[in-house]
């Protein structure tokens, strides 16, 4: 699923945070999914990983607890480490890259959509504290209600495309939004748009009805 037409990539802070393991799990999921689709960001991550290795080699050693090895092996066997660090995996061949399939337990046909209004559907994904992740299904030609952001939102396009006041975002593109962005994303005609989105704070909808609905759908 490597995409050669990706225009919008991960920022340096996101790459550094992912490499250092400081991002919330929901953001890790978006980053890992994008990396599995993007040669450019995968190469950039390798550079940050190499730099981190060099920094570690120059630090003083620290004594570990006697049960450190056993505890680490137990976490690996339980799957906890792989799920939270979100090691990039090879392309899956489906609509969803492999990192995302682990959360959905399958591909697009395994998603249990829930209607959130205006034809838009979502599925919340189980992630740790600090941020939330969801899949969004936006029918072709449909607009998401005008909104701003109280924190950071990462939106990765998995199928189709959307446009907003900043640019066009096609399959594999990642939009990084913060408190400075107020926009109205609109799915392009021709194909329904499916996105993976993660937020570390609720969206700030401008309309009354979306604000009311927000209480029930958790966006």
C-alpha positions, -999 to +999 in steps of 0.1 A: +000+000+000+030+023-004+017+056-019+039+076-044+016+106-045+015+115-008+019+153-004+012+158+033+036+141+057+044+137+094+059+167+111+093+165+128+079+167+163+056+137+155+084+117+141+107+125+171+079+118+196+071+085+179+108+075+178+112+085+215+080+067+226+064+098+241+032+100+220-002+088+232-012+054+218-038+070+195-012+092+179+012+063+177-015+044+157-019+072+132+019+076+128+025+039+124-003+036+098+010+066+078+045+052+079+033+019+065+020+039+035+048+064+030+083+057+019+095+092+027+083+092+064+096+056+068+130+067+058+129+098+080+119+076+110+149+054+104+171+084+107+155+094+140+159+059+153+195+059+143+201+092+160+184+080+191+207+049+192+237+071+190+225+093+219+219+062+240+254+048+232+268+080+247+249+079+280+260+063+312+247+028+319+219+024+345+214-006+367+183-026+360+161-043+385+166-081+389+132-089+373+136-064+344+143-092+318+114-114+330+090-084+331+100-074+295+095-109+281+061-111+298+050-079+281+062-091+247+044-124+251+012-106+261+014-083+230+014-052+251+047-038+239+039-043+202+005-027+205+017+004+223+049+011+204+032+004+171+062-010+152+056-002+115+046-033+095+046-042+058+016-033+036-014-055+042-029-054+007-063-042+019-078-008+025-064-007+060-026-010+066-015-037+089-011-015+121-047-005+118-060-040+111-047-050+145-071-026+161-101-034+139-095-072+139-097-071+101-101-048+071-129-024+061-156-051+062-149-057+099-157-022+109-188-017+131-199+018+121-221+040+142-240+070+127-230+104+141-252+126+118-253+141+084-245+107+068-211+105+086-203+073+105-175+065+129-160+036+149-141+044+181-109+024+186-096+012+219-065+031+229-048+043+260-051+076+278-040+109+264-058+109+231-087+091+213-087+074+179-116+068+155-124+057+120-146+081+100-167+072+070-177+104+051-200+099+021-187+114-012-197+151-014-206+153+023-192+181+045-181+176+081-196+204+102-174+236+105-152+233+136-120+244+153-097+225+176-090+226+213-058+206+209-041+185+181-060+164+156-043+140+132-064+129+102-050+103+079-069+095+046-072+058+040-096+059+010-109+087-012-100+123-005-113+155+012-107+192+007-108+220+032-097+257+035-060+246+035-056+220+007-067+187-008-059+155+012-058+122-008-052+087+002-021+085+024-021+122+032-020+134+068-035+166+080-021+180+113-046+205+129-042+226+160-059+255+178-051+278+148-072+258+123-109+263+117-122+244+087-150+225+070-136+193+054-157+181+024-153+146+010-146+147-028-172+134-052-169+100-067-157+079-037-166+078+000-138+091+022-125+069+050-101+084+075-083+075+107-084+104+131-069+110+166-075+139+189-061+149+223-090+173+231-126+176+219-133+194+187-148+229+189-179+228+166-193+262+156-229+251+150-255+244+177-267+210+165-231+195+161-223+208+197-254+190+210-246+158+191-210+160+203-221+149+238-233+116+225-207+106+199-175+116+218-159+137+191 
